[in-house]
Amino acid sequence: MDYSAESAYLGNAAHIRDLFNRIAPVYDAFNQQLSFGLHRIWKQMAVDWSRAKPGDTCLDVCCGSGDLALLLGQRVGQSGKVYGVDFAAAQLAIAQQRANQVWPPLSYQWIEADALSLPFADAYFDSATMGYGLRNVVDITASLTELRRVLKPNATAAILDFHRPASDWMQQFQQWYLSTIVVPTAKQYGLASEYAYISPSLDRFLSGAEQVTTALQAGFGRAVHYPIAGGMMGVLVATR
Ligand SMILES: C[S@@+](CC[C@H](N)C(=O)[O-])C[C@H]1O[C@@H](n2cnc3c(N)ncnc32)[C@H](O)[C@@H]1O
């Protein structure tokens, strides 16, 4: 498959922002269909690994339409607060609509900002999550350094993303899934080229071991990468 045109998205923050603004109206339905609903389980695992607890102030970076932030809200409850940050305004508008429907109301704040320059004081958050964002930022080390900066000492960030599986046959399955299921399904939504960028973005993404090394270089004290979904996804759990 020729991804050359779609590779224009990679490493270009403006293109990535435009892409996620454009796909915002169908993003949730599409994720649900493509993962057979499993993405909610993976996101719940990330929230568990973040060690968020009632009353905490939490951050979800690259929050998109708010899935992880909304799960964090259920965890921290009415005495806690969740901030969702994304640079795509159309995604944030959907997150806001979804949060408005939560009953009883929980404390959410949606902020349009860059993951590389978070508008928060040092050591502000008790825990953080990031879902399918790290692969998209133009500077992974800078993003992890910034995330570490806003976490309190000993606080944890759980970072969920696609991952290249270790086994050959799972890699082949993943390749088949992306090219035979994801891109044709995206075509039905008129989004084939938008979703063709996943595979090349995965090619340039770090392995689990490299994510751990990068997190430690970014200043985290401990980091572990957990492969999930047969190694097709992974959660980097990094503690300041
Ligand atoms: C694949 S979506 C994931 C959304 C959500 N976390 C989820 O799991 O459904 C990636 C999101 O990251 C955002 N994003 C990518 N790079 C960013 C950056 N540098 N700063 C802020 N948001 C960014 C995009 O706008 C997009 O909403």
Ligand as a Chemical Component Dictionary entry (heavy atoms), coordinates in Angstrom:
data_LIG
# 
_chem_comp.id                   LIG 
_chem_comp.type                 NON-POLYMER 
_chem_comp.pdbx_formal_charge   0 
_chem_comp.three_letter_code    LIG 
# 
loop_
_chem_comp_atom.comp_id 
_chem_comp_atom.atom_id 
_chem_comp_atom.alt_atom_id 
_chem_comp_atom.type_symbol 
_chem_comp_atom.charge 
_chem_comp_atom.model_Cartn_x 
_chem_comp_atom.model_Cartn_y 
_chem_comp_atom.model_Cartn_z 
_chem_comp_atom.pdbx_ordinal 
LIG C1  C1  C 0  -6.024 9.600  17.993 1  
LIG S1  S1  S 1  -6.664 10.979 18.842 2  
LIG C2  C2  C 0  -6.940 10.329 20.445 3  
LIG C3  C3  C 0  -8.041 11.000 21.198 4  
LIG C4  C4  C 0  -8.401 10.374 22.552 5  
LIG N1  N1  N 0  -7.290 10.478 23.484 6  
LIG C5  C5  C 0  -8.809 8.936  22.405 7  
LIG O1  O1  O 0  -8.090 8.062  22.889 8  
LIG O2  O2  O -1 -9.860 8.677  21.794 9  
LIG C6  C6  C 0  -5.235 11.965 19.068 10 
LIG C7  C7  C 0  -5.543 13.351 19.582 11 
LIG O3  O3  O 0  -4.308 13.985 19.881 12 
LIG C8  C8  C 0  -4.414 15.349 19.545 13 
LIG N2  N2  N 0  -3.053 15.871 19.400 14 
LIG C9  C9  C 0  -2.060 15.415 18.600 15 
LIG N3  N3  N 0  -0.944 16.135 18.779 16 
LIG C10 C10 C 0  -1.229 17.059 19.732 17 
LIG C11 C11 C 0  -0.468 18.090 20.366 18 
LIG N4  N4  N 0  0.787  18.318 20.043 19 
LIG N5  N5  N 0  -1.073 18.838 21.304 20 
LIG C12 C12 C 0  -2.377 18.637 21.637 21 
LIG N6  N6  N 0  -3.146 17.677 21.069 22 
LIG C13 C13 C 0  -2.570 16.897 20.133 23 
LIG C14 C14 C 0  -5.234 15.354 18.279 24 
LIG O4  O4  O 0  -5.855 16.601 18.044 25 
LIG C15 C15 C 0  -6.250 14.246 18.579 26 
LIG O5  O5  O 0  -7.442 14.751 19.136 27 
# 
loop_
_chem_comp_bond.comp_id 
_chem_comp_bond.atom_id_1 
_chem_comp_bond.atom_id_2 
_chem_comp_bond.value_order 
_chem_comp_bond.pdbx_ordinal 
LIG C1  S1  SING 1  
LIG S1  C2  SING 2  
LIG S1  C6  SING 3  
LIG C2  C3  SING 4  
LIG C3  C4  SING 5  
LIG C4  N1  SING 6  
LIG C4  C5  SING 7  
LIG C5  O1  DOUB 8  
LIG C5  O2  SING 9  
LIG C6  C7  SING 10 
LIG C7  O3  SING 11 
LIG C7  C15 SING 12 
LIG O3  C8  SING 13 
LIG C8  N2  SING 14 
LIG C8  C14 SING 15 
LIG N2  C9  SING 16 
LIG N2  C13 SING 17 
LIG C9  N3  DOUB 18 
LIG N3  C10 SING 19 
LIG C10 C11 SING 20 
LIG C10 C13 DOUB 21 
LIG C11 N4  SING 22 
LIG C11 N5  DOUB 23 
LIG N5  C12 SING 24 
LIG C12 N6  DOUB 25 
LIG N6  C13 SING 26 
LIG C14 O4  SING 27 
LIG C14 C15 SING 28 
LIG C15 O5  SING 29 
# 
